Amino acid sequence: MLKGERLRVAILLIGLTALLLTTACAPRPHVEEKQVVKVGYIACLTGPAAAIMQVGWRNLVDYLKYF
């Protein structure tokens, strides 16, 4: 590489690093966030175990609606 190209690359890298650091350290605007509760449940609602699992699934859905 030529000296001029090395200088351009060095300036570009320094500028990019400075830009990334200043944007990464900038404070976020305060936004009131809503609390969300996520519930994950995997149930066998089809197949041989469906007769047993659907009752439990309906109970869980009703409980989560109540909660």
C-alpha positions in Angstrom: 0.0 0.0 0.0 1.1 3.5 -0.6 1.5 5.9 2.3 -1.5 8.0 1.2 -3.8 5.0 1.2 -2.6 4.0 4.7 -3.3 7.4 5.9 -6.8 7.4 4.4 -7.6 4.0 5.9 -6.2 5.1 9.3 -8.4 8.2 9.3 -11.4 6.3 8.2 -10.9 3.7 10.9 -10.4 6.3 13.6 -13.5 8.2 12.5 -15.6 5.0 12.4 -14.4 4.0 15.8 -15.2 7.4 17.2 -18.6 7.4 15.6 -19.5 4.0 17.0 -18.3 4.9 20.5 -20.2 8.1 20.7 -23.4 6.6 19.5 -23.1 3.5 21.7 -22.5 5.7 24.8 -25.4 8.1 24.1 -28.2 8.0 26.7 -31.5 6.6 25.5 -34.6 8.7 25.9 -36.7 7.7 28.9 -39.8 5.9 27.7 -42.2 4.4 30.1 -42.3 0.7 29.2 -45.2 -1.6 29.9 -44.5 -4.7 31.9 -45.2 -7.8 29.9 -45.3 -11.4 31.2 -44.8 -14.1 28.6 -45.8 -17.6 29.3 -44.5 -20.4 27.2 -46.2 -23.8 27.2 -45.9 -26.6 24.7 -48.8 -29.0 24.7 -49.8 -32.0 22.6 -53.2 -30.8 21.4 -53.4 -33.4 18.6 -52.5 -37.1 18.4 -52.8 -39.8 21.0 -52.2 -37.6 24.1 -54.7 -34.9 23.0 -57.6 -36.3 25.1 -55.6 -35.8 28.3 -53.7 -32.6 27.4 -56.6 -30.5 26.2 -58.2 -30.4 29.6 -55.0 -29.1 31.1 -54.5 -26.7 28.3 -58.0 -25.2 28.8 -57.4 -24.9 32.6 -54.1 -23.1 31.9 -55.7 -20.7 29.5 -58.5 -20.0 32.0 -56.0 -19.4 34.8 -53.9 -17.0 32.7 -57.1 -15.0 31.8 -57.9 -14.8 35.5 -54.3 -13.8 36.4 
